[in-house]
Structures are given as C-alpha cells and as structure tokens.
Amino acid sequence: MLLCRFCASNPETGKPLHRECGFIRVKPGTSQVAFICAQNIGVVEVEEGEVQGEQLTLTSHSLSRMSFAKEPYVQQISRTFRLTPEGKLEQTVSMATSTQAMAPHLRVTYKKVTS
C-alpha cells in the first residue's frame, strides 16, 4: 500500500488550489491496482486499473460527492501515471462532468521532494 498526496498551487502566486489524498493498493500476485482518493472539493473516488510496463492506467469505479458540491458534478475520472525515460513521473487526467463528456483535464509532471 502506498500513501499519495497531490497538492496543486497557482504557479504565479503560490496560492494553494486543489488537494488530493489517498492510497494506491496492489492486488497481491497481479498487476491490478486500486486508487482510493479524497479531494478538497468534496469528491471521494475509487479507481481501478492495472500496471503495464512503466504505466498505471486507472478508471473510476465509484464516485461520491458532498451534498453541497458545486455543479458541474464530476461523473467519471480516468488517470494514467507514467514513468518517463528521463525518470520523471507524469500523470494525465481525463474527466466527465454533468455538463461535459470525457475530455482531457490536466497533465502533471512531478518532482521528487525529500525531507
């Protein structure tokens, strides 16, 4: 099991924006993976998928939201984590909402932070 925390900030002001916290869990003896995540916008999700080579692809299995979440409501999420040849971790996210079909939402390249 792996604890994950994603924090996005405005690149110009440094103001905190989106936050996610969750766990990645591998089904023993398989390449199947689950990602359980809570977001500061009031969305909780369970995504499932599998690892193939240097890539993990996940699709939402279930989504819940707080009762006073703002529209448009998130209805489906798909993520891909990929280790690049340069050794960097990239994440791409596609999302469907109550007003938009599944479409690219964001792309992130992570940098390693040590304490």
Phi and psi restraints in degrees (range 20) as a CNS / XPLOR table:
assign (resid 1 and name C) (resid 2 and name N)
       (resid 2 and name CA) (resid 2 and name C) 1.0 -128.3 20.0 2
assign (resid 2 and name N) (resid 2 and name CA)
       (resid 2 and name C) (resid 3 and name N) 1.0 127.7 20.0 2
assign (resid 2 and name C) (resid 3 and name N)
       (resid 3 and name CA) (resid 3 and name C) 1.0 -82.9 20.0 2
assign (resid 3 and name N) (resid 3 and name CA)
       (resid 3 and name C) (resid 4 and name N) 1.0 131.8 20.0 2
assign (resid 3 and name C) (resid 4 and name N)
       (resid 4 and name CA) (resid 4 and name C) 1.0 -122.0 20.0 2
assign (resid 4 and name N) (resid 4 and name CA)
       (resid 4 and name C) (resid 5 and name N) 1.0 142.3 20.0 2
assign (resid 4 and name C) (resid 5 and name N)
       (resid 5 and name CA) (resid 5 and name C) 1.0 -141.9 20.0 2
assign (resid 5 and name N) (resid 5 and name CA)
       (resid 5 and name C) (resid 6 and name N) 1.0 123.0 20.0 2
assign (resid 5 and name C) (resid 6 and name N)
       (resid 6 and name CA) (resid 6 and name C) 1.0 -116.7 20.0 2
assign (resid 6 and name N) (resid 6 and name CA)
       (resid 6 and name C) (resid 7 and name N) 1.0 130.3 20.0 2
assign (resid 6 and name C) (resid 7 and name N)
       (resid 7 and name CA) (resid 7 and name C) 1.0 -131.4 20.0 2
assign (resid 7 and name N) (resid 7 and name CA)
       (resid 7 and name C) (resid 8 and name N) 1.0 121.9 20.0 2
assign (resid 7 and name C) (resid 8 and name N)
       (resid 8 and name CA) (resid 8 and name C) 1.0 -108.1 20.0 2
assign (resid 8 and name N) (resid 8 and name CA)
       (resid 8 and name C) (resid 9 and name N) 1.0 141.0 20.0 2
assign (resid 8 and name C) (resid 9 and name N)
       (resid 9 and name CA) (resid 9 and name C) 1.0 -131.8 20.0 2
assign (resid 9 and name N) (resid 9 and name CA)
       (resid 9 and name C) (resid 10 and name N) 1.0 155.5 20.0 2
assign (resid 9 and name C) (resid 10 and name N)
       (resid 10 and name CA) (resid 10 and name C) 1.0 -64.7 20.0 2
assign (resid 10 and name N) (resid 10 and name CA)
       (resid 10 and name C) (resid 11 and name N) 1.0 124.3 20.0 2
assign (resid 10 and name C) (resid 11 and name N)
       (resid 11 and name CA) (resid 11 and name C) 1.0 -65.0 20.0 2
assign (resid 11 and name N) (resid 11 and name CA)
       (resid 11 and name C) (resid 12 and name N) 1.0 -23.1 20.0 2
assign (resid 11 and name C) (resid 12 and name N)
       (resid 12 and name CA) (resid 12 and name C) 1.0 -90.2 20.0 2
assign (resid 12 and name N) (resid 12 and name CA)
       (resid 12 and name C) (resid 13 and name N) 1.0 -40.4 20.0 2
assign (resid 12 and name C) (resid 13 and name N)
       (resid 13 and name CA) (resid 13 and name C) 1.0 -102.9 20.0 2
assign (resid 13 and name N) (resid 13 and name CA)
       (resid 13 and name C) (resid 14 and name N) 1.0 -18.6 20.0 2
assign (resid 13 and name C) (resid 14 and name N)
       (resid 14 and name CA) (resid 14 and name C) 1.0 78.3 20.0 2
assign (resid 14 and name N) (resid 14 and name CA)
       (resid 14 and name C) (resid 15 and name N) 1.0 1.0 20.0 2
assign (resid 14 and name C) (resid 15 and name N)
       (resid 15 and name CA) (resid 15 and name C) 1.0 -62.7 20.0 2
assign (resid 15 and name N) (resid 15 and name CA)
       (resid 15 and name C) (resid 16 and name N) 1.0 130.4 20.0 2
assign (resid 15 and name C) (resid 16 and name N)
       (resid 16 and name CA) (resid 16 and name C) 1.0 -61.4 20.0 2
assign (resid 16 and name N) (resid 16 and name CA)
       (resid 16 and name C) (resid 17 and name N) 1.0 141.2 20.0 2
assign (resid 16 and name C) (resid 17 and name N)
       (resid 17 and name CA) (resid 17 and name C) 1.0 -121.6 20.0 2
assign (resid 17 and name N) (resid 17 and name CA)
       (resid 17 and name C) (resid 18 and name N) 1.0 -100.6 20.0 2
assign (resid 17 and name C) (resid 18 and name N)
       (resid 18 and name CA) (resid 18 and name C) 1.0 -88.9 20.0 2
assign (resid 18 and name N) (resid 18 and name CA)
       (resid 18 and name C) (resid 19 and name N) 1.0 140.4 20.0 2
assign (resid 18 and name C) (resid 19 and name N)
       (resid 19 and name CA) (resid 19 and name C) 1.0 -131.5 20.0 2
assign (resid 19 and name N) (resid 19 and name CA)
       (resid 19 and name C) (resid 20 and name N) 1.0 141.8 20.0 2
assign (resid 19 and name C) (resid 20 and name N)
       (resid 20 and name CA) (resid 20 and name C) 1.0 -138.0 20.0 2
assign (resid 20 and name N) (resid 20 and name CA)
       (resid 20 and name C) (resid 21 and name N) 1.0 143.5 20.0 2
assign (resid 20 and name C) (resid 21 and name N)
       (resid 21 and name CA) (resid 21 and name C) 1.0 -142.4 20.0 2
assign (resid 21 and name N) (resid 21 and name CA)
       (resid 21 and name C) (resid 22 and name N) 1.0 135.4 20.0 2
assign (resid 21 and name C) (resid 22 and name N)
       (resid 22 and name CA) (resid 22 and name C) 1.0 -173.7 20.0 2
assign (resid 22 and name N) (resid 22 and name CA)
       (resid 22 and name C) (resid 23 and name N) 1.0 -162.7 20.0 2
assign (resid 22 and name C) (resid 23 and name N)
       (resid 23 and name CA) (resid 23 and name C) 1.0 -134.4 20.0 2
assign (resid 23 and name N) (resid 23 and name CA)
       (resid 23 and name C) (resid 24 and name N) 1.0 143.8 20.0 2
assign (resid 23 and name C) (resid 24 and name N)
       (resid 24 and name CA) (resid 24 and name C) 1.0 -109.5 20.0 2
assign (resid 24 and name N) (resid 24 and name CA)
       (resid 24 and name C) (resid 25 and name N) 1.0 129.1 20.0 2
assign (resid 24 and name C) (resid 25 and name N)
       (resid 25 and name CA) (resid 25 and name C) 1.0 -130.2 20.0 2
assign (resid 25 and name N) (resid 25 and name CA)
       (resid 25 and name C) (resid 26 and name N) 1.0 132.7 20.0 2
assign (resid 25 and name C) (resid 26 and name N)
       (resid 26 and name CA) (resid 26 and name C) 1.0 -100.5 20.0 2
assign (resid 26 and name N) (resid 26 and name CA)
       (resid 26 and name C) (resid 27 and name N) 1.0 134.0 20.0 2
assign (resid 26 and name C) (resid 27 and name N)
       (resid 27 and name CA) (resid 27 and name C) 1.0 -72.8 20.0 2
assign (resid 27 and name N) (resid 27 and name CA)
       (resid 27 and name C) (resid 28 and name N) 1.0 118.9 20.0 2
assign (resid 27 and name C) (resid 28 and name N)
       (resid 28 and name CA) (resid 28 and name C) 1.0 -51.9 20.0 2
assign (resid 28 and name N) (resid 28 and name CA)
       (resid 28 and name C) (resid 29 and name N) 1.0 135.9 20.0 2
assign (resid 28 and name C) (resid 29 and name N)
       (resid 29 and name CA) (resid 29 and name C) 1.0 77.1 20.0 2
assign (resid 29 and name N) (resid 29 and name CA)
       (resid 29 and name C) (resid 30 and name N) 1.0 8.7 20.0 2
assign (resid 29 and name C) (resid 30 and name N)
       (resid 30 and name CA) (resid 30 and name C) 1.0 -134.7 20.0 2
assign (resid 30 and name N) (resid 30 and name CA)
       (resid 30 and name C) (resid 31 and name N) 1.0 178.8 20.0 2
assign (resid 30 and name C) (resid 31 and name N)
       (resid 31 and name CA) (resid 31 and name C) 1.0 -102.7 20.0 2
assign (resid 31 and name N) (resid 31 and name CA)
       (resid 31 and name C) (resid 32 and name N) 1.0 10.8 20.0 2
assign (resid 31 and name C) (resid 32 and name N)
       (resid 32 and name CA) (resid 32 and name C) 1.0 -79.4 20.0 2
assign (resid 32 and name N) (resid 32 and name CA)
       (resid 32 and name C) (resid 33 and name N) 1.0 139.4 20.0 2
assign (resid 32 and name C) (resid 33 and name N)
       (resid 33 and name CA) (resid 33 and name C) 1.0 -135.3 20.0 2
assign (resid 33 and name N) (resid 33 and name CA)
       (resid 33 and name C) (resid 34 and name N) 1.0 143.9 20.0 2
assign (resid 33 and name C) (resid 34 and name N)
       (resid 34 and name CA) (resid 34 and name C) 1.0 -118.8 20.0 2
assign (resid 34 and name N) (resid 34 and name CA)
       (resid 34 and name C) (resid 35 and name N) 1.0 143.8 20.0 2
assign (resid 34 and name C) (resid 35 and name N)
       (resid 35 and name CA) (resid 35 and name C) 1.0 -125.2 20.0 2
assign (resid 35 and name N) (resid 35 and name CA)
       (resid 35 and name C) (resid 36 and name N) 1.0 118.5 20.0 2
assign (resid 35 and name C) (resid 36 and name N)
       (resid 36 and name CA) (resid 36 and name C) 1.0 -111.2 20.0 2
assign (resid 36 and name N) (resid 36 and name CA)
       (resid 36 and name C) (resid 37 and name N) 1.0 125.8 20.0 2
assign (resid 36 and name C) (resid 37 and name N)
       (resid 37 and name CA) (resid 37 and name C) 1.0 -144.5 20.0 2
assign (resid 37 and name N) (resid 37 and name CA)
       (resid 37 and name C) (resid 38 and name N) 1.0 138.9 20.0 2
assign (resid 37 and name C) (resid 38 and name N)
       (resid 38 and name CA) (resid 38 and name C) 1.0 -116.2 20.0 2
assign (resid 38 and name N) (resid 38 and name CA)
       (resid 38 and name C) (resid 39 and name N) 1.0 137.7 20.0 2
assign (resid 38 and name C) (resid 39 and name N)
       (resid 39 and name CA) (resid 39 and name C) 1.0 -115.7 20.0 2
assign (resid 39 and name N) (resid 39 and name CA)
       (resid 39 and name C) (resid 40 and name N) 1.0 151.7 20.0 2
assign (resid 39 and name C) (resid 40 and name N)
       (resid 40 and name CA) (resid 40 and name C) 1.0 -70.0 20.0 2
assign (resid 40 and name N) (resid 40 and name CA)
       (resid 40 and name C) (resid 41 and name N) 1.0 -8.1 20.0 2
assign (resid 40 and name C) (resid 41 and name N)
       (resid 41 and name CA) (resid 41 and name C) 1.0 -88.8 20.0 2
assign (resid 41 and name N) (resid 41 and name CA)
       (resid 41 and name C) (resid 42 and name N) 1.0 3.5 20.0 2
assign (resid 41 and name C) (resid 42 and name N)
       (resid 42 and name CA) (resid 42 and name C) 1.0 94.0 20.0 2
assign (resid 42 and name N) (resid 42 and name CA)
       (resid 42 and name C) (resid 43 and name N) 1.0 16.2 20.0 2
assign (resid 42 and name C) (resid 43 and name N)
       (resid 43 and name CA) (resid 43 and name C) 1.0 -105.1 20.0 2
assign (resid 43 and name N) (resid 43 and name CA)
       (resid 43 and name C) (resid 44 and name N) 1.0 135.4 20.0 2
assign (resid 43 and name C) (resid 44 and name N)
       (resid 44 and name CA) (resid 44 and name C) 1.0 -122.3 20.0 2
assign (resid 44 and name N) (resid 44 and name CA)
       (resid 44 and name C) (resid 45 and name N) 1.0 134.0 20.0 2
assign (resid 44 and name C) (resid 45 and name N)
       (resid 45 and name CA) (resid 45 and name C) 1.0 -138.4 20.0 2
assign (resid 45 and name N) (resid 45 and name CA)
       (resid 45 and name C) (resid 46 and name N) 1.0 152.6 20.0 2
assign (resid 45 and name C) (resid 46 and name N)
       (resid 46 and name CA) (resid 46 and name C) 1.0 -122.5 20.0 2
assign (resid 46 and name N) (resid 46 and name CA)
       (resid 46 and name C) (resid 47 and name N) 1.0 122.0 20.0 2
assign (resid 46 and name C) (resid 47 and name N)
       (resid 47 and name CA) (resid 47 and name C) 1.0 -117.7 20.0 2
assign (resid 47 and name N) (resid 47 and name CA)
       (resid 47 and name C) (resid 48 and name N) 1.0 147.9 20.0 2
assign (resid 47 and name C) (resid 48 and name N)
       (resid 48 and name CA) (resid 48 and name C) 1.0 -134.1 20.0 2
assign (resid 48 and name N) (resid 48 and name CA)
       (resid 48 and name C) (resid 49 and name N) 1.0 150.7 20.0 2
assign (resid 48 and name C) (resid 49 and name N)
       (resid 49 and name CA) (resid 49 and name C) 1.0 -176.4 20.0 2
assign (resid 49 and name N) (resid 49 and name CA)
       (resid 49 and name C) (resid 50 and name N) 1.0 -153.4 20.0 2
assign (resid 49 and name C) (resid 50 and name N)
       (resid 50 and name CA) (resid 50 and name C) 1.0 -150.6 20.0 2
assign (resid 50 and name N) (resid 50 and name CA)
       (resid 50 and name C) (resid 51 and name N) 1.0 158.5 20.0 2
assign (resid 50 and name C) (resid 51 and name N)
       (resid 51 and name CA) (resid 51 and name C) 1.0 -89.6 20.0 2
assign (resid 51 and name N) (resid 51 and name CA)
       (resid 51 and name C) (resid 52 and name N) 1.0 132.3 20.0 2
assign (resid 51 and name C) (resid 52 and name N)
       (resid 52 and name CA) (resid 52 and name C) 1.0 -134.3 20.0 2
assign (resid 52 and name N) (resid 52 and name CA)
       (resid 52 and name C) (resid 53 and name N) 1.0 109.2 20.0 2
assign (resid 52 and name C) (resid 53 and name N)
       (resid 53 and name CA) (resid 53 and name C) 1.0 63.3 20.0 2
assign (resid 53 and name N) (resid 53 and name CA)
       (resid 53 and name C) (resid 54 and name N) 1.0 -122.2 20.0 2
assign (resid 53 and name C) (resid 54 and name N)
       (resid 54 and name CA) (resid 54 and name C) 1.0 -96.7 20.0 2
assign (resid 54 and name N) (resid 54 and name CA)
       (resid 54 and name C) (resid 55 and name N) 1.0 20.8 20.0 2
assign (resid 54 and name C) (resid 55 and name N)
       (resid 55 and name CA) (resid 55 and name C) 1.0 -134.4 20.0 2
assign (resid 55 and name N) (resid 55 and name CA)
       (resid 55 and name C) (resid 56 and name N) 1.0 139.4 20.0 2
assign (resid 55 and name C) (resid 56 and name N)
       (resid 56 and name CA) (resid 56 and name C) 1.0 -118.1 20.0 2
assign (resid 56 and name N) (resid 56 and name CA)
       (resid 56 and name C) (resid 57 and name N) 1.0 120.7 20.0 2
assign (resid 56 and name C) (resid 57 and name N)
       (resid 57 and name CA) (resid 57 and name C) 1.0 -114.6 20.0 2
assign (resid 57 and name N) (resid 57 and name CA)
       (resid 57 and name C) (resid 58 and name N) 1.0 128.9 20.0 2
assign (resid 57 and name C) (resid 58 and name N)
       (resid 58 and name CA) (resid 58 and name C) 1.0 -128.9 20.0 2
assign (resid 58 and name N) (resid 58 and name CA)
       (resid 58 and name C) (resid 59 and name N) 1.0 146.5 20.0 2
assign (resid 58 and name C) (resid 59 and name N)
       (resid 59 and name CA) (resid 59 and name C) 1.0 -133.4 20.0 2
assign (resid 59 and name N) (resid 59 and name CA)
       (resid 59 and name C) (resid 60 and name N) 1.0 143.4 20.0 2
assign (resid 59 and name C) (resid 60 and name N)
       (resid 60 and name CA) (resid 60 and name C) 1.0 -61.3 20.0 2
assign (resid 60 and name N) (resid 60 and name CA)
       (resid 60 and name C) (resid 61 and name N) 1.0 134.4 20.0 2
assign (resid 60 and name C) (resid 61 and name N)
       (resid 61 and name CA) (resid 61 and name C) 1.0 -101.7 20.0 2
assign (resid 61 and name N) (resid 61 and name CA)
       (resid 61 and name C) (resid 62 and name N) 1.0 -37.8 20.0 2
assign (resid 61 and name C) (resid 62 and name N)
       (resid 62 and name CA) (resid 62 and name C) 1.0 -152.4 20.0 2
assign (resid 62 and name N) (resid 62 and name CA)
       (resid 62 and name C) (resid 63 and name N) 1.0 147.2 20.0 2
assign (resid 62 and name C) (resid 63 and name N)
       (resid 63 and name CA) (resid 63 and name C) 1.0 -134.6 20.0 2
assign (resid 63 and name N) (resid 63 and name CA)
       (resid 63 and name C) (resid 64 and name N) 1.0 140.5 20.0 2
assign (resid 63 and name C) (resid 64 and name N)
       (resid 64 and name CA) (resid 64 and name C) 1.0 -134.3 20.0 2
assign (resid 64 and name N) (resid 64 and name CA)
       (resid 64 and name C) (resid 65 and name N) 1.0 156.6 20.0 2
assign (resid 64 and name C) (resid 65 and name N)
       (resid 65 and name CA) (resid 65 and name C) 1.0 -142.5 20.0 2
assign (resid 65 and name N) (resid 65 and name CA)
       (resid 65 and name C) (resid 66 and name N) 1.0 157.7 20.0 2
assign (resid 65 and name C) (resid 66 and name N)
       (resid 66 and name CA) (resid 66 and name C) 1.0 -68.0 20.0 2
assign (resid 66 and name N) (resid 66 and name CA)
       (resid 66 and name C) (resid 67 and name N) 1.0 156.0 20.0 2
assign (resid 66 and name C) (resid 67 and name N)
       (resid 67 and name CA) (resid 67 and name C) 1.0 -65.1 20.0 2
assign (resid 67 and name N) (resid 67 and name CA)
       (resid 67 and name C) (resid 68 and name N) 1.0 -24.6 20.0 2
assign (resid 67 and name C) (resid 68 and name N)
       (resid 68 and name CA) (resid 68 and name C) 1.0 -108.6 20.0 2
assign (resid 68 and name N) (resid 68 and name CA)
       (resid 68 and name C) (resid 69 and name N) 1.0 26.2 20.0 2
assign (resid 68 and name C) (resid 69 and name N)
       (resid 69 and name CA) (resid 69 and name C) 1.0 -64.2 20.0 2
assign (resid 69 and name N) (resid 69 and name CA)
       (resid 69 and name C) (resid 70 and name N) 1.0 148.7 20.0 2
assign (resid 69 and name C) (resid 70 and name N)
       (resid 70 and name CA) (resid 70 and name C) 1.0 -80.0 20.0 2
assign (resid 70 and name N) (resid 70 and name CA)
       (resid 70 and name C) (resid 71 and name N) 1.0 147.0 20.0 2
assign (resid 70 and name C) (resid 71 and name N)
       (resid 71 and name CA) (resid 71 and name C) 1.0 -78.1 20.0 2
assign (resid 71 and name N) (resid 71 and name CA)
       (resid 71 and name C) (resid 72 and name N) 1.0 155.3 20.0 2
assign (resid 71 and name C) (resid 72 and name N)
       (resid 72 and name CA) (resid 72 and name C) 1.0 -75.8 20.0 2
assign (resid 72 and name N) (resid 72 and name CA)
       (resid 72 and name C) (resid 73 and name N) 1.0 144.8 20.0 2
assign (resid 72 and name C) (resid 73 and name N)
       (resid 73 and name CA) (resid 73 and name C) 1.0 -82.5 20.0 2
assign (resid 73 and name N) (resid 73 and name CA)
       (resid 73 and name C) (resid 74 and name N) 1.0 137.0 20.0 2
assign (resid 73 and name C) (resid 74 and name N)
       (resid 74 and name CA) (resid 74 and name C) 1.0 -69.0 20.0 2
assign (resid 74 and name N) (resid 74 and name CA)
       (resid 74 and name C) (resid 75 and name N) 1.0 130.8 20.0 2
assign (resid 74 and name C) (resid 75 and name N)
       (resid 75 and name CA) (resid 75 and name C) 1.0 -117.2 20.0 2
assign (resid 75 and name N) (resid 75 and name CA)
       (resid 75 and name C) (resid 76 and name N) 1.0 -24.3 20.0 2
assign (resid 75 and name C) (resid 76 and name N)
       (resid 76 and name CA) (resid 76 and name C) 1.0 -157.0 20.0 2
assign (resid 76 and name N) (resid 76 and name CA)
       (resid 76 and name C) (resid 77 and name N) 1.0 144.8 20.0 2
assign (resid 76 and name C) (resid 77 and name N)
       (resid 77 and name CA) (resid 77 and name C) 1.0 -134.9 20.0 2
assign (resid 77 and name N) (resid 77 and name CA)
       (resid 77 and name C) (resid 78 and name N) 1.0 142.0 20.0 2
assign (resid 77 and name C) (resid 78 and name N)
       (resid 78 and name CA) (resid 78 and name C) 1.0 -134.1 20.0 2
assign (resid 78 and name N) (resid 78 and name CA)
       (resid 78 and name C) (resid 79 and name N) 1.0 134.3 20.0 2
assign (resid 78 and name C) (resid 79 and name N)
       (resid 79 and name CA) (resid 79 and name C) 1.0 -129.8 20.0 2
assign (resid 79 and name N) (resid 79 and name CA)
       (resid 79 and name C) (resid 80 and name N) 1.0 149.9 20.0 2
assign (resid 79 and name C) (resid 80 and name N)
       (resid 80 and name CA) (resid 80 and name C) 1.0 -132.6 20.0 2
assign (resid 80 and name N) (resid 80 and name CA)
       (resid 80 and name C) (resid 81 and name N) 1.0 125.9 20.0 2
assign (resid 80 and name C) (resid 81 and name N)
       (resid 81 and name CA) (resid 81 and name C) 1.0 -104.1 20.0 2
assign (resid 81 and name N) (resid 81 and name CA)
       (resid 81 and name C) (resid 82 and name N) 1.0 132.9 20.0 2
assign (resid 81 and name C) (resid 82 and name N)
       (resid 82 and name CA) (resid 82 and name C) 1.0 -138.9 20.0 2
assign (resid 82 and name N) (resid 82 and name CA)
       (resid 82 and name C) (resid 83 and name N) 1.0 132.9 20.0 2
assign (resid 82 and name C) (resid 83 and name N)
       (resid 83 and name CA) (resid 83 and name C) 1.0 -87.9 20.0 2
assign (resid 83 and name N) (resid 83 and name CA)
       (resid 83 and name C) (resid 84 and name N) 1.0 120.1 20.0 2
assign (resid 83 and name C) (resid 84 and name N)
       (resid 84 and name CA) (resid 84 and name C) 1.0 -78.5 20.0 2
assign (resid 84 and name N) (resid 84 and name CA)
       (resid 84 and name C) (resid 85 and name N) 1.0 162.3 20.0 2
assign (resid 84 and name C) (resid 85 and name N)
       (resid 85 and name CA) (resid 85 and name C) 1.0 -58.1 20.0 2
assign (resid 85 and name N) (resid 85 and name CA)
       (resid 85 and name C) (resid 86 and name N) 1.0 -23.8 20.0 2
assign (resid 85 and name C) (resid 86 and name N)
       (resid 86 and name CA) (resid 86 and name C) 1.0 -83.4 20.0 2
assign (resid 86 and name N) (resid 86 and name CA)
       (resid 86 and name C) (resid 87 and name N) 1.0 -1.6 20.0 2
assign (resid 86 and name C) (resid 87 and name N)
       (resid 87 and name CA) (resid 87 and name C) 1.0 86.7 20.0 2
assign (resid 87 and name N) (resid 87 and name CA)
       (resid 87 and name C) (resid 88 and name N) 1.0 13.9 20.0 2
assign (resid 87 and name C) (resid 88 and name N)
       (resid 88 and name CA) (resid 88 and name C) 1.0 -96.6 20.0 2
assign (resid 88 and name N) (resid 88 and name CA)
       (resid 88 and name C) (resid 89 and name N) 1.0 151.4 20.0 2
assign (resid 88 and name C) (resid 89 and name N)
       (resid 89 and name CA) (resid 89 and name C) 1.0 -97.5 20.0 2
assign (resid 89 and name N) (resid 89 and name CA)
       (resid 89 and name C) (resid 90 and name N) 1.0 125.9 20.0 2
assign (resid 89 and name C) (resid 90 and name N)
       (resid 90 and name CA) (resid 90 and name C) 1.0 -115.3 20.0 2
assign (resid 90 and name N) (resid 90 and name CA)
       (resid 90 and name C) (resid 91 and name N) 1.0 144.6 20.0 2
assign (resid 90 and name C) (resid 91 and name N)
       (resid 91 and name CA) (resid 91 and name C) 1.0 -127.1 20.0 2
assign (resid 91 and name N) (resid 91 and name CA)
       (resid 91 and name C) (resid 92 and name N) 1.0 131.9 20.0 2
assign (resid 91 and name C) (resid 92 and name N)
       (resid 92 and name CA) (resid 92 and name C) 1.0 -118.0 20.0 2
assign (resid 92 and name N) (resid 92 and name CA)
       (resid 92 and name C) (resid 93 and name N) 1.0 140.8 20.0 2
assign (resid 92 and name C) (resid 93 and name N)
       (resid 93 and name CA) (resid 93 and name C) 1.0 -128.9 20.0 2
assign (resid 93 and name N) (resid 93 and name CA)
       (resid 93 and name C) (resid 94 and name N) 1.0 131.6 20.0 2
assign (resid 93 and name C) (resid 94 and name N)
       (resid 94 and name CA) (resid 94 and name C) 1.0 -114.6 20.0 2
assign (resid 94 and name N) (resid 94 and name CA)
       (resid 94 and name C) (resid 95 and name N) 1.0 151.9 20.0 2
assign (resid 94 and name C) (resid 95 and name N)
       (resid 95 and name CA) (resid 95 and name C) 1.0 -148.0 20.0 2
assign (resid 95 and name N) (resid 95 and name CA)
       (resid 95 and name C) (resid 96 and name N) 1.0 144.0 20.0 2
assign (resid 95 and name C) (resid 96 and name N)
       (resid 96 and name CA) (resid 96 and name C) 1.0 -114.9 20.0 2
assign (resid 96 and name N) (resid 96 and name CA)
       (resid 96 and name C) (resid 97 and name N) 1.0 139.4 20.0 2
assign (resid 96 and name C) (resid 97 and name N)
       (resid 97 and name CA) (resid 97 and name C) 1.0 -123.3 20.0 2
assign (resid 97 and name N) (resid 97 and name CA)
       (resid 97 and name C) (resid 98 and name N) 1.0 -179.6 20.0 2
assign (resid 97 and name C) (resid 98 and name N)
       (resid 98 and name CA) (resid 98 and name C) 1.0 -67.3 20.0 2
assign (resid 98 and name N) (resid 98 and name CA)
       (resid 98 and name C) (resid 99 and name N) 1.0 -10.6 20.0 2
assign (resid 98 and name C) (resid 99 and name N)
       (resid 99 and name CA) (resid 99 and name C) 1.0 -122.5 20.0 2
assign (resid 99 and name N) (resid 99 and name CA)
       (resid 99 and name C) (resid 100 and name N) 1.0 -3.2 20.0 2
assign (resid 99 and name C) (resid 100 and name N)
       (resid 100 and name CA) (resid 100 and name C) 1.0 -142.7 20.0 2
assign (resid 100 and name N) (resid 100 and name CA)
       (resid 100 and name C) (resid 101 and name N) 1.0 136.0 20.0 2
assign (resid 100 and name C) (resid 101 and name N)
       (resid 101 and name CA) (resid 101 and name C) 1.0 -68.4 20.0 2
assign (resid 101 and name N) (resid 101 and name CA)
       (resid 101 and name C) (resid 102 and name N) 1.0 168.2 20.0 2
assign (resid 101 and name C) (resid 102 and name N)
       (resid 102 and name CA) (resid 102 and name C) 1.0 -52.3 20.0 2
assign (resid 102 and name N) (resid 102 and name CA)
       (resid 102 and name C) (resid 103 and name N) 1.0 126.9 20.0 2
assign (resid 102 and name C) (resid 103 and name N)
       (resid 103 and name CA) (resid 103 and name C) 1.0 -153.2 20.0 2
assign (resid 103 and name N) (resid 103 and name CA)
       (resid 103 and name C) (resid 104 and name N) 1.0 156.2 20.0 2
assign (resid 103 and name C) (resid 104 and name N)
       (resid 104 and name CA) (resid 104 and name C) 1.0 -56.2 20.0 2
assign (resid 104 and name N) (resid 104 and name CA)
       (resid 104 and name C) (resid 105 and name N) 1.0 138.1 20.0 2
assign (resid 104 and name C) (resid 105 and name N)
       (resid 105 and name CA) (resid 105 and name C) 1.0 -116.1 20.0 2
assign (resid 105 and name N) (resid 105 and name CA)
       (resid 105 and name C) (resid 106 and name N) 1.0 -45.8 20.0 2
assign (resid 105 and name C) (resid 106 and name N)
       (resid 106 and name CA) (resid 106 and name C) 1.0 -160.0 20.0 2
assign (resid 106 and name N) (resid 106 and name CA)
       (resid 106 and name C) (resid 107 and name N) 1.0 163.4 20.0 2
assign (resid 106 and name C) (resid 107 and name N)
       (resid 107 and name CA) (resid 107 and name C) 1.0 -139.2 20.0 2
assign (resid 107 and name N) (resid 107 and name CA)
       (resid 107 and name C) (resid 108 and name N) 1.0 130.9 20.0 2
assign (resid 107 and name C) (resid 108 and name N)
       (resid 108 and name CA) (resid 108 and name C) 1.0 -130.0 20.0 2
assign (resid 108 and name N) (resid 108 and name CA)
       (resid 108 and name C) (resid 109 and name N) 1.0 139.7 20.0 2
assign (resid 108 and name C) (resid 109 and name N)
       (resid 109 and name CA) (resid 109 and name C) 1.0 -114.2 20.0 2
assign (resid 109 and name N) (resid 109 and name CA)
       (resid 109 and name C) (resid 110 and name N) 1.0 121.4 20.0 2
assign (resid 109 and name C) (resid 110 and name N)
       (resid 110 and name CA) (resid 110 and name C) 1.0 -89.3 20.0 2
assign (resid 110 and name N) (resid 110 and name CA)
       (resid 110 and name C) (resid 111 and name N) 1.0 149.0 20.0 2
assign (resid 110 and name C) (resid 111 and name N)
       (resid 111 and name CA) (resid 111 and name C) 1.0 -114.1 20.0 2
assign (resid 111 and name N) (resid 111 and name CA)
       (resid 111 and name C) (resid 112 and name N) 1.0 145.3 20.0 2
assign (resid 111 and name C) (resid 112 and name N)
       (resid 112 and name CA) (resid 112 and name C) 1.0 -75.0 20.0 2
assign (resid 112 and name N) (resid 112 and name CA)
       (resid 112 and name C) (resid 113 and name N) 1.0 131.5 20.0 2
assign (resid 112 and name C) (resid 113 and name N)
       (resid 113 and name CA) (resid 113 and name C) 1.0 -119.8 20.0 2
assign (resid 113 and name N) (resid 113 and name CA)
       (resid 113 and name C) (resid 114 and name N) 1.0 128.8 20.0 2
assign (resid 113 and name C) (resid 114 and name N)
       (resid 114 and name CA) (resid 114 and name C) 1.0 -117.8 20.0 2
assign (resid 114 and name N) (resid 114 and name CA)
       (resid 114 and name C) (resid 115 and name N) 1.0 153.2 20.0 2
